[in-house]
């Protein structure tokens, strides 16, 4: 390359490819064209080596950032630029700090060598070196850098794969907890939440309320209007229940068929009855035609039970009490709320 045109697109393409393929890429920073030409000839017959250079050292860091070289050949004495400061500049740049730097100096001076290594150089060669020596050092340092890139790439891909797997597992867990038709929690999720909230209510001595809800005359509705309409009816019923959840811990679930449940932690019986009555009125007010119901529209019956969890009581007893209240609502004319005694 010349010292005025930087291959921006090629460098960006390499970066965007995820660095899946690596090639030995040499960047020579030297203000003497005779040195540039000599190094170019030494490397020109090597098919695995890509050669670039800049004669204006002020462009060196920019060129390196765009080229992603596997090794930098760096002169020390150049117009208006301190070669040692330039090496430190590489080391302060996150994208360049690990790129090997071989100092290419006109002087065989132990102090210069020591200072070069102190500021971050990896090697020191007196120019011009023998061709075989230059090739050996370029390949040695490049291969070490490529190994680092491959290792980092492998770790990055591993982290990305682990994150994708974790995200996929979270999505699967969410799907496993949802009812496929209505999109609300399914029976499995209901059972898990009831167990957790029971333990929490027992620990915190807070009431736990349960609403068992059933769409009235649903079989007759399905027979009269078809399964597609029946599915839509259940979705609307689920949406009604969800809309009346007040707090993040509240849960609406499809318990089975046309039966739903609402779990209300930290809620006494009076509050649970209020939520139930709002749900019953809301569904009735949707005015979904139902010729098989004495009310003429789709309605819902709800049984409510509330308890202060204790070691002597159980989740099953609470469910049974809410079921019994639901049975009473059904036999009391439907489209209504019935509550179990507050002490279950």
C-alpha positions as CSV (number, residue, x, y, z in Angstrom):
1,X,0.0,0.0,0.0
2,X,1.0,3.6,-0.3
3,X,1.5,6.0,2.6
4,X,-1.6,8.1,1.6
5,X,-4.3,5.5,0.9
6,X,-5.6,3.2,3.7
7,X,-7.6,0.1,2.7
8,X,-10.5,1.0,4.9
9,X,-13.1,-1.3,3.3
10,X,-10.9,-4.4,3.4
11,X,-10.1,-3.8,7.1
12,X,-13.7,-3.3,8.0
13,X,-14.7,-6.4,6.0
14,X,-12.1,-8.5,8.1
15,X,-13.5,-7.1,11.3
16,X,-17.1,-7.7,10.4
17,X,-16.4,-11.3,9.3
18,X,-15.8,-12.2,13.0
19,X,-12.1,-12.8,12.4
20,X,-12.8,-16.3,11.3
21,X,-9.8,-16.4,8.9
22,X,-6.4,-15.0,9.7
23,X,-3.4,-14.2,7.5
24,X,0.0,-12.9,8.4
25,X,-0.3,-9.1,7.8
26,X,2.8,-6.9,8.1
27,X,2.6,-3.2,8.6
28,X,6.0,-1.4,8.1
29,X,6.4,2.0,9.6
30,X,9.5,3.7,8.2
31,X,10.1,7.0,6.5
32,X,12.8,5.7,4.1
33,X,11.4,4.3,0.9
34,X,14.6,2.3,0.3
35,X,13.9,0.4,3.5
36,X,10.3,-0.1,2.4
37,X,11.3,-1.5,-0.9
38,X,13.9,-3.8,0.6
39,X,11.4,-5.3,3.1
40,X,8.8,-5.6,0.4
41,X,11.2,-7.6,-1.8
42,X,12.0,-9.9,1.2
43,X,8.3,-10.7,1.7
44,X,7.1,-10.5,-1.9
45,X,7.4,-14.2,-2.7
46,X,5.6,-15.3,0.5
47,X,2.0,-16.1,-0.5
48,X,0.9,-16.3,3.1
49,X,2.2,-12.8,4.0
50,X,0.3,-9.5,3.2
51,X,2.5,-6.4,3.2
52,X,1.5,-2.8,4.0
53,X,3.5,0.3,4.9
54,X,3.3,3.9,5.9
55,X,6.2,6.4,5.5
56,X,4.3,9.1,7.5
57,X,4.6,7.9,11.0
58,X,1.7,10.2,12.1
59,X,-0.6,7.8,10.2
60,X,0.8,4.6,11.7
61,X,-1.7,4.2,14.5
62,X,-4.6,4.9,12.2
63,X,-3.3,2.5,9.6
64,X,-2.8,-0.2,12.3
65,X,-6.3,0.3,13.7
66,X,-7.8,-0.2,10.2
67,X,-5.5,-3.0,9.0
68,X,-5.4,-5.2,12.1
69,X,-1.8,-6.3,11.4
70,X,-0.4,-9.4,12.9
71,X,2.9,-7.7,13.4
72,X,4.2,-4.1,13.1
73,X,7.8,-3.4,11.9
74,X,8.6,-0.1,13.6
75,X,11.5,2.3,12.9
76,X,12.6,4.4,15.9
77,X,13.9,7.6,14.3
78,X,11.4,9.3,12.0
79,X,10.6,13.0,11.2
80,X,8.4,14.7,13.9
81,X,7.6,11.4,15.6
82,X,9.2,9.6,18.5
83,X,9.3,5.9,17.8
84,X,9.1,5.0,21.5
85,X,6.1,7.3,22.0
86,X,4.4,5.6,19.0
87,X,4.9,2.2,20.5
88,X,3.4,3.4,23.7
89,X,0.5,4.7,21.7
90,X,-0.2,1.3,20.3
91,X,-0.1,-0.2,23.8
92,X,-2.6,2.4,25.0
93,X,-5.1,1.5,22.2
94,X,-7.3,-1.4,23.2
95,X,-7.5,-2.7,19.6
96,X,-3.7,-2.6,19.2
97,X,-2.3,-3.3,22.6
98,X,-1.6,-7.0,21.9
99,X,-0.2,-6.6,18.3
100,X,3.5,-7.6,18.3
101,X,5.9,-4.8,17.5
102,X,9.3,-5.5,16.1
103,X,11.7,-2.5,16.4
104,X,13.6,-2.0,13.1
105,X,16.6,0.1,14.2
106,X,19.8,1.3,12.5
107,X,21.7,1.0,15.8
108,X,22.9,-2.1,17.8
109,X,22.6,-0.4,21.1
110,X,21.7,-2.2,24.4
111,X,20.2,0.9,25.9
112,X,17.9,1.4,22.9
113,X,16.9,-2.3,23.0
114,X,16.2,-2.1,26.7
115,X,14.1,1.0,26.4
116,X,12.2,-0.5,23.4
117,X,11.2,-3.5,25.5
118,X,10.3,-1.2,28.4
119,X,7.8,0.8,26.3
120,X,6.2,-2.4,24.9
121,X,8.1,-3.7,21.9
122,X,8.3,-7.5,21.4
123,X,11.5,-7.7,19.5
124,X,14.5,-5.7,18.2
125,X,16.2,-6.1,14.8
126,X,19.1,-4.1,13.4
127,X,18.2,-3.2,9.8
128,X,18.5,-4.5,7.4
129,X,18.3,-8.1,8.7
130,X,18.9,-11.3,6.7
131,X,15.8,-12.3,4.8
132,X,15.5,-15.7,6.5
133,X,15.8,-14.0,9.9
134,X,13.2,-11.4,9.1
135,X,10.8,-14.1,7.8
136,X,11.3,-16.2,10.9
137,X,10.7,-13.4,13.3
138,X,7.6,-12.1,11.4
139,X,6.1,-15.5,11.3
140,X,7.0,-16.3,14.9
141,X,5.3,-13.1,16.3
142,X,2.4,-13.3,13.9
143,X,1.6,-16.9,14.7
144,X,1.7,-16.0,18.4
145,X,-0.8,-13.1,17.8
146,X,-3.0,-15.2,15.6
147,X,-3.1,-17.9,18.3
148,X,-4.3,-15.2,20.7
149,X,-7.0,-14.0,18.3
150,X,-8.2,-17.5,17.7
151,X,-8.3,-18.2,21.5
152,X,-10.2,-14.9,22.0
153,X,-12.6,-15.8,19.2
154,X,-13.3,-19.2,20.6
155,X,-14.0,-17.7,24.0
156,X,-16.3,-15.1,22.4
157,X,-18.2,-17.7,20.4
158,X,-18.5,-19.8,23.5
159,X,-19.9,-16.9,25.5
160,X,-22.3,-16.0,22.7
161,X,-23.4,-19.7,22.5
162,X,-23.9,-19.9,26.2
163,X,-26.0,-16.7,26.2
164,X,-28.1,-17.9,23.3
165,X,-28.6,-21.2,25.0
166,X,-29.6,-19.4,28.3
167,X,-32.0,-17.1,26.4
168,X,-33.5,-20.1,24.6
169,X,-34.0,-21.9,27.9
170,X,-35.7,-18.9,29.4
171,X,-38.0,-18.7,26.4
172,X,-38.7,-22.5,26.7
173,X,-39.5,-22.1,30.4
174,X,-41.9,-19.2,29.6
175,X,-43.6,-21.3,26.9
176,X,-43.8,-24.3,29.1
177,X,-45.7,-22.2,31.7
178,X,-48.2,-20.7,29.3
179,X,-51.5,-22.1,28.0
180,X,-51.3,-22.5,24.3
181,X,-54.8,-21.2,23.5
182,X,-55.3,-18.3,25.9
183,X,-51.7,-17.2,26.4
184,X,-52.1,-17.0,30.2
185,X,-50.5,-19.3,32.8
186,X,-51.3,-23.0,32.4
187,X,-52.1,-25.6,35.1
188,X,-48.4,-26.4,35.7
189,X,-47.6,-22.8,36.4
190,X,-50.7,-22.5,38.6
191,X,-49.5,-25.4,40.7
192,X,-46.0,-24.0,41.0
193,X,-47.3,-20.5,42.0
194,X,-49.8,-21.9,44.6
195,X,-47.0,-23.9,46.2
196,X,-44.7,-20.9,46.4
197,X,-47.3,-18.4,47.6
198,X,-48.6,-20.9,50.2
199,X,-45.1,-21.1,51.7
200,X,-44.7,-17.3,51.5
201,X,-48.0,-16.6,53.1
202,X,-47.2,-19.1,55.9
203,X,-43.8,-17.4,56.5
204,X,-45.2,-13.8,56.3
205,X,-48.5,-14.6,57.9
206,X,-50.4,-13.0,55.1
207,X,-53.7,-14.3,53.6
208,X,-53.9,-16.2,50.3
209,X,-57.0,-16.0,48.2
210,X,-58.1,-18.1,45.3
211,X,-60.8,-17.6,42.6
212,X,-62.1,-20.6,40.7
213,X,-63.9,-19.4,37.6
214,X,-66.0,-21.3,35.1
215,X,-67.6,-20.1,31.9
216,X,-71.4,-20.8,32.1
217,X,-72.9,-23.4,29.7
218,X,-69.7,-23.5,27.7
219,X,-70.4,-26.9,26.1
220,X,-73.7,-25.5,24.8
221,X,-71.9,-22.5,23.4
222,X,-69.4,-24.8,21.6
223,X,-72.2,-26.9,20.2
224,X,-74.1,-23.9,19.0
225,X,-71.4,-21.7,17.6
226,X,-68.5,-24.1,16.8
227,X,-65.1,-24.7,18.2
228,X,-63.4,-21.7,16.7
229,X,-66.0,-19.4,18.3
230,X,-65.5,-21.4,21.5
231,X,-61.8,-20.8,21.4
232,X,-62.3,-17.1,20.9
233,X,-64.7,-17.1,23.8
234,X,-62.1,-18.6,26.1
235,X,-59.5,-16.1,25.0
236,X,-61.9,-13.2,25.8
237,X,-62.6,-14.7,29.2
238,X,-58.9,-15.0,29.9
239,X,-58.4,-11.4,28.8
240,X,-61.1,-10.3,31.2
241,X,-59.5,-12.1,34.2
242,X,-56.0,-10.8,33.3
243,X,-57.3,-7.2,33.1
244,X,-58.4,-7.3,36.7
245,X,-55.1,-8.4,38.2
246,X,-53.9,-5.5,40.4
247,X,-50.4,-6.5,41.4
248,X,-47.4,-8.3,39.9
249,X,-47.8,-11.3,42.1
250,X,-51.4,-11.9,41.1
251,X,-51.8,-14.7,38.6
252,X,-54.6,-15.8,36.2
253,X,-54.3,-19.3,34.9
254,X,-56.3,-21.7,32.8
255,X,-57.1,-24.5,35.2
256,X,-58.6,-26.8,32.6
257,X,-61.2,-26.7,29.8
258,X,-63.4,-23.7,30.4
259,X,-62.3,-23.4,34.0
260,X,-59.9,-20.7,35.1
261,X,-58.2,-19.7,38.4
262,X,-56.9,-16.5,39.9
263,X,-54.3,-16.5,42.6
264,X,-54.3,-13.4,44.9
265,X,-51.4,-13.3,47.4
266,X,-51.7,-11.0,50.4
267,X,-55.4,-10.5,49.7
268,X,-58.2,-11.0,52.3
269,X,-61.6,-12.5,51.4
270,X,-63.3,-9.1,50.9
271,X,-60.7,-8.0,48.4
272,X,-60.9,-11.3,46.5
273,X,-64.7,-11.0,46.3
274,X,-64.4,-7.5,44.9
275,X,-62.1,-8.8,42.1
276,X,-64.4,-11.7,41.4
277,X,-67.4,-9.4,41.1
278,X,-65.6,-7.1,38.7
279,X,-64.6,-10.1,36.5
280,X,-68.2,-11.4,36.4
281,X,-69.7,-8.0,35.5
282,X,-67.0,-7.3,32.9
283,X,-67.6,-10.6,31.0
284,X,-71.3,-10.1,31.0
285,X,-70.9,-6.5,29.7
286,X,-69.0,-7.8,26.6
287,X,-72.5,-9.0,25.4
288,X,-71.2,-12.1,23.7
289,X,-74.4,-13.7,22.4
290,X,-75.2,-17.2,23.9
291,X,-78.5,-18.7,22.9
292,X,-78.0,-21.6,25.3
293,X,-77.8,-19.4,28.4
294,X,-80.8,-18.0,30.3
295,X,-78.9,-14.7,30.4
296,X,-78.6,-14.6,26.6
297,X,-74.9,-13.8,26.7
298,X,-71.7,-15.5,27.8
299,X,-71.3,-15.3,31.6
300,X,-69.1,-16.7,34.3
301,X,-69.5,-18.1,37.8
302,X,-66.8,-17.7,40.4
303,X,-66.1,-19.4,43.7
304,X,-63.9,-17.5,46.2
305,X,-61.9,-18.8,49.1
306,X,-59.3,-17.2,51.4
307,X,-57.1,-18.6,54.1
308,X,-54.1,-17.7,56.3
309,X,-51.7,-20.5,55.4
310,X,-50.5,-22.6,58.3
311,X,-48.6,-25.9,58.7
312,X,-52.0,-27.5,59.7
313,X,-53.7,-26.5,56.4
314,X,-52.9,-27.2,52.8
315,X,-53.2,-25.9,49.3
316,X,-55.6,-28.7,48.4
317,X,-58.0,-27.6,51.1
318,X,-58.0,-24.0,49.7
319,X,-58.7,-25.3,46.2
320,X,-61.4,-27.6,47.5
321,X,-63.0,-24.7,49.3
322,X,-62.9,-22.5,46.2
323,X,-64.4,-25.3,44.1
324,X,-67.2,-25.8,46.6
325,X,-68.0,-22.1,46.4
326,X,-68.0,-22.3,42.6
327,X,-70.4,-25.2,42.8
328,X,-72.7,-23.1,44.9
329,X,-72.5,-20.2,42.4
330,X,-73.4,-22.6,39.6
331,X,-76.4,-24.0,41.5
332,X,-77.4,-20.5,42.6
333,X,-78.2,-19.4,39.1
334,X,-74.7,-18.8,37.6
335,X,-73.3,-15.4,36.6
336,X,-72.5,-14.7,40.2
337,X,-69.9,-14.9,42.9
338,X,-70.1,-17.2,45.9
339,X,-67.5,-17.2,48.7
340,X,-66.4,-19.9,51.1
341,X,-66.3,-19.2,54.8
342,X,-63.2,-17.1,55.6
343,X,-61.7,-19.8,57.8
344,X,-60.9,-22.7,55.5
